[in-house]
Amino acid sequence: MAQAAQWIDDEHYAVGRWNGVLSIVKFGKTVPTVDIRANLPDFEGVQMIETLSSNQILTSGDNKGMLLWDLCPERKTLTLSGEIAFDSKFGVANSSSTYVYDSICYVIVGHASGWLTIWTATTSNESLGPGDFKLLHSVDLTSDKPTNPWKMQNIRAIALHDSGEGTGNRYVLTGSENGLICVVSVVTGSLVSSTVYNEKAERGINTISLAGNDLAVGNCAVGNNDFNFWYYSVNPADWSVTFTQSINLVKDKTLLQSFCFDIVWATHELGVYFIASTEEGILWILKKDSLKGKFVESISQKENGHLGSALCYRSGKLAATAYDLIQFRAG
């Protein structure tokens, strides 16, 4: 099944799978793909994909490095440029975000160990090489009391905040299996706030999505009294994260658990929406400004059965990938 998905340009997106296959997909009726074995299943497949430029993407590799890939302009070939090595104590890359300021590319990576690494590369060259990336900071975001029985610390999601846009100092929010929502300054590498998303949680965070100062968090709900979609407000003045609302996105109330696998946000002429994929194989669409415990509309993905989908949204195009490639256009 798919674990990660990200747009490369307006017509193509990348999908990473647990069997180690990386696919480049063209959005449209014919859906041609370019598939390549990106790494070995022993290292948990392709969990992270980051678009660096129109001709390069970065993906997770093993527990000692990330893989840099070159794309041809027609997206018909995918070539491995090399590996960006790191200390194995960080573990496999699970999530990422990036931005460019003053010819410096900042890449923020969440790892299986619960550590965050921050990298820089000068973008003056037309194409970056593995040696261009330098480790700027490593930040410990682990918890002594993780909200899962297996003591997992994986940083599953990273979201870049708008604050500081147009300057070098940006902030990222992270969501981890240990249950922490953290805010980190990219340039200084300092942890500015840390919040447990739910003190009573039995599972960690699978995904986060940030629209302005509105943060959506997806997790696995255990039992009928738990919730798998959480909604918070972020205050850039002190970087506090305040709980607003929680909803259980589930139709079959008899399920012992129901996980929210992925969340993206989308703009529409009627407002801003969060789109969530859940374990039942359903897409839930929730309007950001009127979350009252009811979804605006749901789209059933019967082709996927009971399985969450990796989502990516861009300019009215939504790709939802579990096993099959399923595509939607916003109406």
N, C-alpha and C positions, 0 to 999 in steps of 0.2 A: 504494500500500500504506500501511498505518498505521505511524506512527512513535511516537506517544505515546498513552497511555490513562490516565485517572484517574477514580476514583469521585467523584461530587458529593454523593450521599446514599445511603441504603440501597437505593434502587431504580433510580437513574440513574447513568450514567457517560459521560464525554466521550472522544471519539476524534479525534485529529489526524492528517491524512494529508499525504503528500508533494505532492498536487495543490492544497494550500491549503484543503481543506474541513475544517471543524470540525463534528462530529456529537454530538448529545446522544441517548443511547440508553437506553431503558427495558429493564431486565432482565426477560425473560419470554418466553413462547411467541410472542407477536405481534411483538415487537421493533420498536415504532414508533420512528422517529428524527426529529430536527430537524436539518437540514443547512444550513450557511451557508458562503459563501466568506469565509474568515478572512483570507487574505493571498494574495499572488501566488506561483506556483510558482518565479519567479525567485529568491525568497528561501528556497528549500529547504522550503517547506511548513510545516505546524504541527508543530514539534518539541518544544514544551514546553507542558504544561497544569498549572496549579496551582489547586486549590480554595481560595479565600480565606474563603468563608462559604457559607451555604445559598443565597444569592442572587447570588453573584459568583464568577467564575473569571478567571484571568489566563492568557494564552497568548503564545507567541512571535509576533513580527510580522516586520518587516524587520530590517536591520542597524543601525537607529537607534532602535528602541523595541519595547515590549511592548504588547499589547492587553488592555484591561479590558472584561469582558463582564457584562451584567446578565441574570439568569435570572428568569422569572416563576415563581410558586409551583408551577404545574402543569407546568413545564418544557416548555411548548409554544412558547415564543418565546425568542429569544436576541438581545439588543440590544447593539450596540457602545457602550460608555460613553465611550471615548477611548483615547488612546495615552500611555503613560508613556515619555517620551523619554530616551535616553542617548547617550553619545558613540559614534560609529560605530566607534571603535577596538576596542570590546568585541566587536562582531560579534553575529550572531543568537543569541538565547537558546536553549540546547540542553537545559537541565535546571533543576530548582528544588526548593525545599522551603520550608516556612513554619511558624511557630508564633506564638502570642499570649501575651504576659505583661504584666500591669498595664496593660491597654487599649492596648498597643502591638503591632502586627502586624509581625513580622520576616519579610521575604521574601528568600531567598537564591537567586541565579540564576547558573548556569554558562553561559559564552558560548563561541562558536566560536573566539575568539582565545586561549582558555586563561586568561582572566581571570574572576574571581568578583566579582559585585557584591552588596552587601547593602543592602536597602532597609527603611525603617520607615514606618508609617502609623498614626495614632491611630484606634482603632476605636470612638470614642464616637459617631460618626455611624452611622446605620442602614445607609447605603450609602456606600462609598468612591468618590471620584472620582480621576481621574488626577493631579490636583494635590496630593492628600493624600500621595503617595508621595515620600519624600526619600531621596536616596542617602547612606547612612551610611558605607560603606567600598567600596573597590575593591581586590582582592587579586590579585597576579600569581602564577598557578600554572603558568606555562609552563616548558618544559624545553629545555635546550640540546641534549639528545640524545633526542629523542622515539623511542619504540619503533615507528615505522612509517616506511616509505620516502618518504612524501609530506610529512613534517614537520607533520602535523596536530596541533593542540593542543586540539581541542574538549573541553569538559567535558561528557561525555555523561550523567553521573548524579550525584545528590546524595542523601545519606542523613543524617537527623537522629539524633544519638545521644541515648540516654536520660539521660546524665549532665547534671545541671543542670536536669532537668525540675522545673517549679515555681519556677524562678528566671529572671531575665532572660538570664543568660549560658549559652547552649547551644553545642554543638559540632556541626559537620557534617563528614562524610567525603565526598570527591569522587573520581570515577573519570574519567580523561581518555584521549583518543586518544594522548596523549604517553606513556602508560604509568604515570603517577603516581597513587598513592593519597595524598591529602592530607587533613590534619585542620586545620580552621580554627575559631577562636573567633569566634562571631558578633558579640558585643558589641564586642570590641576589634579585630576584623578581622585578628588575628595568625595567621600560619601556624605551627602548633605541631609538626607532623611531616610528612614527605614520604617516601614509599617507592615504589620501582620494583617493580611487581607481579611482573615476570619479567625478569631481566637479559638473557635470550636471546630475548626476544619479538621477533617480526617485525610484530606488529600492536598496536594500542592497546586500551583498555578500552571496551566497548560499554555495560555496565550494571553496577550494584552493588546489593546488597540487604543490609540490616543488621538482624539479630534479636538484641537485647541487645548482647553483645560479639562476636558471630559475624558475620563479613563474607563474603559470597559475591560473586565477581567473574566476569563473563562477558566473553569476548573472541573473537577469531577464531583458531582453531588452524590452523597451516600445517604440513602434513606429518604423518606418523603418530607422530612423537615429541613432538608439541606437545599442549597441553591447552586446552580452551575453558571450563573451569569451575575456579575457584581458590577456596580456602577459607582464611580468615585469622582470627586472634584479635586483638582490639583491647584494649589495656590502658589504661584511663582515667587511671591513675596518672602515666604519662609519655606517653601517646598513641602508643605504639609499635604497629606493625602487624606481626604475626608470621605467617609462612607456616605452614599446617597440612597442607594436602593439595591435590592437583590431579587432575582427572578429565577425560577426553575423552568428552563426551556425543555419541557418533556411532555409528550402526549400519552405515553403508556405509564400510568401512575403506579403500576405493579413492579416496575423495574427496581432492583436493589440499588443500582447506581446508574447515573446518566452523565457522561462527560461532555463538556463543550470543548471541541478540539481546536477550533481556530476562529478568530474574529478579525474582520476588516471593517473600515468605515468608508462611506461613499457619500458624495454630495449629489443632490438632485434639486431641481427647481422648487420642490416642495420642502426642502430642508436637508439636514444631515442625518444619515442612517447608519446604524451598526448592523452588520450581517454576520451571523454566527452559524457554524456547522456543528452538529451534535451527533452523539453516538447512534441515534435512531436513523441517521441518513437524511436528516432534514436541514434545510436552510431556514433560519429565522431572521426576519427583517424587522428591526426595531427603530422607530423614529427617536432621535436623540433628545429632542426637546419635549417629548411627551411620554416618557417611559412611566407607565402607570401599572405595570404588572401584566400588561396585555401586549402581544405582538401585533404589529400593523398587518402583516401578511406572512404566510409561511409557504415555502416551495418544497414539495416533496421530491426527494431524489430516490425514486424507487429502484433505479439501476444499481445503487450502491448497497442496498440493504441496510443492515445496522452497522454503520461505519462512518466515522468523522472524515471530513474532507479538508485538504490543505487548500486555502483560499488565497487568491490575489485579485485585486480590483484596480481598474484603470480606465478612466474616460468612458464610463458606461459599459465596460466589458468586465464580466466576472467569470473567472475560471475556478471551478471546484473539482479537485482531483482526489479520488480515493484509489480505486483500481482503475476505473475508466476515466477518460477525459470528458468532462461535462462543462459546457459553456453556456452563459446567459448574456443577454443584453438588457440593460436597465430600460424600463418603460416608464 
